[in-house]
Amino acid sequence: MSNIVDARGLSCPQPVIMTLNTIKKVKKGDIVIVVDTDTAKENVSRAAKAQGWEVADIQPEEDGYSITIRKES
């Protein structure tokens, strides 16, 4: 099951901080982060990659983006 981080309506760096906090808790698997700006999408993706997570998918949503990050082990 995916963990979901809903960071809509928050300005950076809050979406990145929320993502990093979830990465620390989850350690591996899938995390879905929902953001509503291009800047948050780019910053969250960059932060996840820096932590060794793969950006598996980015889907445009009606009010932003759904970013799926994944770490196998």
C-alpha positions as CSV (number, residue, x, y, z in Angstrom):
1,M,0.0,0.0,0.0
2,S,1.2,3.5,-0.9
3,N,1.8,6.2,1.6
4,I,0.2,9.5,0.5
5,V,1.6,12.9,1.2
6,D,-0.9,15.7,0.4
7,A,1.1,18.9,0.1
8,R,-1.4,20.8,-2.0
9,G,-1.7,24.5,-1.0
10,L,1.7,24.5,0.7
11,S,4.6,26.5,-0.6
12,C,8.1,25.3,-0.7
13,P,10.0,24.1,1.2
14,Q,7.0,22.5,3.1
15,P,6.2,19.8,0.4
16,V,9.9,18.8,0.4
17,I,10.1,18.6,4.2
18,M,6.9,16.5,4.3
19,T,8.3,14.2,1.7
20,L,11.7,13.8,3.5
21,N,9.9,13.1,6.8
22,T,7.8,10.4,5.1
23,I,10.9,8.9,3.5
24,K,12.6,8.6,6.9
25,K,9.5,6.7,8.3
26,V,8.8,4.5,5.3
27,K,12.4,3.5,4.3
28,K,11.2,1.6,1.2
29,G,8.2,0.9,-1.0
30,D,6.0,3.5,-2.7
31,I,5.1,7.0,-1.6
32,V,2.7,9.2,-3.5
33,I,3.1,13.0,-3.1
34,V,0.3,15.3,-4.3
35,V,1.4,18.9,-5.1
36,D,-0.2,21.8,-6.9
37,T,2.7,23.7,-8.4
38,D,5.5,23.0,-10.9
39,T,8.1,24.3,-8.4
40,A,6.9,21.8,-5.8
41,K,6.9,19.0,-8.4
42,E,10.5,19.8,-9.4
43,N,11.8,20.3,-5.8
44,V,10.1,17.1,-4.4
45,S,11.4,15.0,-7.3
46,R,14.9,16.4,-6.8
47,A,14.8,15.8,-3.1
48,A,13.6,12.2,-3.5
49,K,16.4,11.4,-6.0
50,A,18.9,12.9,-3.6
51,Q,17.7,10.4,-1.0
52,G,18.2,7.5,-3.4
53,W,14.5,7.1,-4.4
54,E,13.3,6.6,-7.9
55,V,10.7,9.0,-9.4
56,A,8.6,6.2,-10.8
57,D,5.7,8.3,-12.2
58,I,4.4,11.9,-12.4
59,Q,0.8,12.3,-13.4
60,P,-0.9,15.6,-14.1
61,E,-4.0,16.0,-11.9
62,E,-6.9,18.5,-12.1
63,D,-5.2,20.7,-9.5
64,G,-1.6,19.8,-9.8
65,Y,0.5,16.6,-9.9
66,S,0.7,13.2,-8.3
67,I,4.3,12.1,-7.9
68,T,5.1,8.4,-7.2
69,I,8.5,7.7,-5.7
70,R,9.8,4.2,-5.1
71,K,12.6,2.5,-3.3
72,E,13.0,-1.3,-3.5
73,S,15.5,-1.8,-0.7
